[in-house]
Amino acid sequence: MKRPSSLTEIPMAVARSGGVNILIGPGEWDGWIQEAYDGGHSIIEYDKEERPARAFQKKKVDLQMSLFKDGRGGRG
């Protein structure tokens, strides 16, 4: 599975400020990582030298809409 191009990049300081962070290597992406991203967790991508390079997190509005659309938010 390839990393989607439409991820929302966030500042590293925001990703490290709390919550669940998923750490991935360059080019790494699979169904579990996608589920974590869709669930609102921060994804921190490390570069080849194992330094944090970028962080991603789904926008809260998108997360809320996905809950509404799939029925977990009370309306289906």
ABEGO torsion letter per residue (X at the ends): XBBBAABBBBBAAAAAAEEBBBBBBBGBBBAAAAAAAAAGBBBBBBBAAGBBABBBBBBAAAAAAAAAAAGAAGBX
